[in-house]
């Protein structure tokens, strides 16, 4: 009996060792893992869970941009609403369209591309902490998600008679000075896209496409006081080319230190 117990213990130890080492070949920076904020202790300031903003500078003439889109889709599947992705069409590989083909590039997309001194596409800004190649987005997003935010945000958007009524609410846990930026996005746009294999796909579906800024190219100045809730209201006229069933609104706070918090809501 004692011999059988000893054999059982050895077998269990071997199985545990195998389970612990089975995934060692997967690099840490290649894993998509759940990110949770560390619980606060009573003497720490109150904070909000961070939603990360990924600005994807893309273009319809960019053969590698669909690869960036694949990374975004993987991140969204892993992190859901905690990641807000925005496809900013413009730059040298952007396409403004012809009489026969729809273009998604905008003048504001060109301005953003030039402002950040970007040199290639696809390239991303993760909470505006410098240009990041799409192959590094996963690690950068995961790292940024581990950081708490000092602002809790809520957003609603309602369509009525061709106008989108937008309400942004925030609860700051610390004094904050920066800008509030609000954008209109559209999903499900079928349009031309150059592909990695060198072909052109006329039926490519583009998502989270930046259509227009609501409150100016660079947003509006704002100051928040710790413990004092605030709210901003604005409206945006709907362009006839937009599909109102596929529109959403993104709002975020940023300053020279980067993006502090972001939020996204569908237009209802």
N, C-alpha and C positions, 0 to 999 in steps of 0.2 A: 504493500500500500504506500509506504514511504517513498519507494522508488518511483512509483507512478506519479506521485505529487511532484517529485523533483523534475521528472521529464516534462510535466505540464508547465511548470514554471519556466523552464528553458525555452519551450516552444512559444509561450506568450512573450517572453523577452525578445525572441528573434522576430516575431511578427511586429512588435512595436518598433524595433529598430528599422525594419524594412519600410514601415509606414512613414517614418520620419525622414528617410533618405530618398524616397521614391521620386520626389519632385526637385531634387537638388540641381538638376540640369537646367531648370528654368531660371533665367536671370531675374533678379528682383525688379528691375526697371521695365520688364516686359509683362508683368502681371497686372491685371485689372483687379484691384481689391477694394472692398468697401472702406471708405474713409469716414471716421467719426471724430468729432471734436473731443478732446480730453475733458472729462468732467471738471467743473470749476470747484475750487475750494472756497469756503466762506469769505476769505480775505481777498479774493480776486475780483476784479471788476466784471460786471455782467456783460456778456457778449452774445452775438447772434451767429447762427450757422451760416457759413459762407456759401453763396452761389457763385460759381466761377464763370467769367465771360471769356469766350474764345472767339476772337475776330479772325476769320479765315479770309485772307486776301487771295482771291481766286480769279479765274478768267476762263471764258469759253474757248479761247485759243491755247489754253494751258494743258499740255498733254498729261502732266503729272497731277493736276488738280483733282481728278477723280480718286486718286490714291489718298489725298488729304480728306476727301469726303468719307472714304471708308473708315479712316481713323475716327472721325467725328461720330459716325454711326456706332462704332464700337464703344466709344466713350459715353454716348447717350444711353446705350443699352445698359451699361454698367452703373451709371450715376443718375440717370433720369433727370428730374427737374433741377438738380444741383449743378448742371452744366447748361449754360446758354450759349449756343453757337450762332454766329452771324456770318453769312456769306457776303463779303464785300467785293463786288465785281468792279474792276477798273484796272489801272496800270497798263503796262505795255502789252499784256496778253488779254486785256478786256476786249469785249466786242459790243459795240453800240447798235448793231443791227443794220439790215438792209431792207429793201422793199419786200424781199422774199424770206428773210430769216430774222427771227426775233433776237434782239440784243439785250443783255442785262446790265452792261456797264453803265455807270452814271458819272456825272461830273464830280459829285461828292465822293464817289469811290476813288476817282483819280486824285482828288485833293488829299484824302486820307493816306493813300499810297505814297504820295510825294512828301507829306508832312512827316511821316515816320521814317523817311529815307530808306525805304525798302528796296531791295535789289533783285528779287526774283519772286516767282510764284510756283506753287503755293507757299505761303509763309503765314504764320499766325502770331497774334499778340495774346498772351495768356494774362488776363487782368492787367494788360499794358505794362508788363515787366520785360520789355525787349523782344525783338524779333526772334521767333523760334521755328525751326524747320519742322515739317509735319511728322517726321520720324521721331521727334522728341516731344510731341504734344502729350502723349500719355503720361510720361513721367512728370512733366511740368504741371499738368492739370492736377494730378494726384498730390503733388507737393503743395500747390496753392490751396487745395481743398482742406488741407490740414490746418490752415490758418483761420482763426476766428475773425469775425467782422464786428465793427462797432455800430452797425446800422441794421435794423430789421425793417424789411420793406414789404409792401403789399401793393397790388396793381389790378385795376379793372379797366376794361375797354368795351364800350357799347356802341353799336352802329345804329344810327337813326337818321333817315332822310339824307343819305349820302355823306354824313359827318360821323367821325369816330370821336366819341366823348371819352376822354382818358382821365383817370384819377390815380395819382401816385401818393401813397401814404408811407411815412417812415417814423420809426421810433429809434432815436439815437441813444446809445449807451455811453457816448462821449461827445464832447464838442467836436464839430466837424466843419471844415470850410473847403469848398471845391465847386464842382459843377454837377448838375443833373442833366443827363442826356437821355432823350426819348427817341426811339426809332420805330418805323413800321417795317415789318418783315412779311414775306409771302412764301408759302410752301407750294409744292406741286406744280411748278412751272415747267412745261415741256419745251425745251429749246436746244439748239445745236450745242454740242460739246466735243472738243478734240479729245481723243482717248489715248491711253498709254501705248496701245499697239499701232498708233499712227493713223487710225481711221477716224472719221467724223460721225458721231451719233446724233442724228437729227431728232431723236425721240428721247433724249436724256432728260431725266426729271431732276430739276434743281430745287433744293429746299432751303429754308431760312435765308432767303435772298433779301438783302437790304434794299428797300424800295425808296425810302426817303427819311430824313430826320424830321422830327415834329417841331422841335424847339430850337432850330438853328443848327448849323453844321457842327458847332462845338458845345451845344447845350446852353444852359443858363446858370449864372452864378447863384450859389446857395450857401447859406450858413445854418447849421443846426446846433441846437443847444442841448446838452445832456439832460435826458429826462423829459424833454418837451416834444411831444408828438407834433408832426407837421403834415401838411397835405398840399398838393398842387393839382390844379385842373387845367386841361387844355383840350383843344379840338384839332382834328385833322380831316381835311376834305379827301374823299376817296377818288383816286384816279380811275377813269373809265376802263383802263386796261387791267386793273387789279381784279382778282377773283376774291370777292368779299368773304367767301366761305373758307378761304385759306389764309386769312390775314391774322397776324399777331402783333403785339406791342412788346418792345423791350425797353426797360428803363434801368439806368445804372448811375451810381455816383462815382466820380473820379477826381483826382487832382494830380499833382506832380509825383506823388508816391504810388500812383497806380489806381486801379479800380477797387473801391472799398466794398461795394455790394451791387448785385444785379438781380433782376427779376423779369419774368416773362409771363404774359397772359394772352389767351386767344381773344380775338375780337368777337363778341357775341351779338 
